[in-house]
């Protein structure tokens, strides 16, 4: 959440919960995979698209989703 708030314009911060839900849905559909969510330039503070990277894996306790970090999108 800290990376999201640091990179996304204030008016768009309420999107964090929706984006995390999207990440959760991707993790359920594709356990044991890596994936990212893209924030378009118009919602970022510096006007550069961002990729928020995650990894999901199936563990004994259930599905685990790990946040890896954020980087400028290519």
N, C-alpha and C positions, 0 to 999 in steps of 0.2 A: 504494500500500500504506500509506503514512503516513496518508492521510486515513481509510482503512478502520480502521486500528488506533486512531486518535485518536477515532473516533466509535462504534465497536462494542465491546460488553462483551467482556472478556477470554475468557470461556468460548466466545464465538462467533467469535473471530479465526480459528480454523482453517477457517472458512467462506470466507475470502478466496480461496483457491485455487479452490474450487468456483465462486464468483461470477465470478472472472476467466475460468474456462472457459466459463461461460454467456455472458459478454460476447463471447468469441471466437466462439462458435457463432452468436450473433446477427449479428456482423460478417460472418461467412462467408455467412450467409443473405441479408443485406441490405447489400452493400457500398455505399459512397457514401451513407450515412445516419447520422442521429443517433439515439441510443437511451440509455436509462438503466436501471439496476438499482436496485430499491428494497430498503432494509433496514427491516424492520418495527419499530415502537416498542419491542417487547419485547426486541430485541437491541441497541438503541442505548444509549449511556451516559446520555443526557439524556431518554430516553423519547419522543423525537420521531422519526417516520419520516424516513429520509434517502434522497435520490436521488443516485446516483453516475452522472454523465453522461459519455458517450463519443461519439466520431465515428469512423466507419470510412470508408476510401476505398481505391479500387483505384489503385495506383501501378505504375510500370514494374517495381519490385522485387517487387511482390506486394501483398497486402492489408496496409494499415496501420491500426492502431487507436490512436486518440489519446484519452487521458483528459483530460476538460475540468475536472471538479471535482465537489464535493459541495455539496448544499444541503438545507435542510429540505424535505420533501415537502409538496406542497399538499394 
